[in-house]
Amino acid sequence: MRNLEMCSNHINEIIKTASFAYDLDVLKNIYTLKALISIFFDNYEQAVADFKIVRCIADEDENLETKMDAYECIGKCYQQLKNNENALKCFKK
């Protein structure tokens, strides 16, 4: 059964716990998972917000590959939202 609220609550608890360890790789993976769950539930606005967090984590970690992947995912979410102007900006990064 698909239940966005239950999934979100569980992921948010994991994020809270992981934040104490301040392991950037773990945080990046959890926020990526959260974004993918949001996409599964067609909640592209939340997915954009979560992928932006992934982008910031990658920037802090100086991980260019992950940062570019996040921009691509943000762009795809903007396409689903029919926000082609922002999608194009992400794809140009």
N, C-alpha and C positions, 0 to 999 in steps of 0.2 A: 504494500500500500504506500502510495506517495504522500508524504506529509512534510511540507516545507517547514512548518513551525517546529516540529520535533527535530528535524535535521539541523535547522539553524541553532536551536538551543544546545544540541550536543556539540556542534562544531564550535560554538562560542565558548563553551566550557573548556574544550580542548585548547582553544586559543588563549584563554585566561591562564591555564596551567602552563602552557608553553612559553608565555611571555615572561614568567618568572625565571626560566632557564636562560632566556635571551640567546637562544641558538638561532641565528639567522636562517640557516638551512631548514630547520624544522618549521619556523614561522612561515617561510616562503612556501613550503609544501602544504601547510595547513590552509593558508589563504588561497592557494591555487585550488585545493580541493573544495573550499567553500565557494569559490567562484564557479567551479564546474557544477556543483550542486545547484547553484542559482540558475545556471544555464539549463540544467535538467528540468527545472521548474519554470522555465521561460521568464525568469526574473533578471533581465539583462541589465537593468539599472544597478542592481546589487552586484552583479558580476563585474561591471565596469569599476565600481568602487573597490571591490576586492582585488581585481587585477592591478589597479593603481597602487594599492598597498604592496603587492608583489613587486611592482616596478620600483617603488621606493626602497624596499628591502634589497633588491638586486643592485640598485644604485649605491646604497650604503656599503654593500658587500663587494662593490666593484666587479660585479658579474655582468658583463656586457651582453652575453648570450641570453641570459634569463631576462634581462631588461628589454631586449629586442623582442623576445617571445611574448612578454607581457604587452608591449605595444601592439603586436599583431593580434593578440586576443582581445584587447580593448577595441581595436579597430573592427574586428568581426562582430563584437557585441553592438557597437554603434551601427553597423550595417543592419543588424536585426532590428534595431530601434528606428531604422530609416533616417538616421542622422549621418548622412553621407559626408557632410562637411568635416565633422570630427573624425569620422572613419578615415578619410583621406589624409588628415593631419597625422594620424597614428601610423598609417602605412608609409608616410614619407620620412618618418623618424629613422 
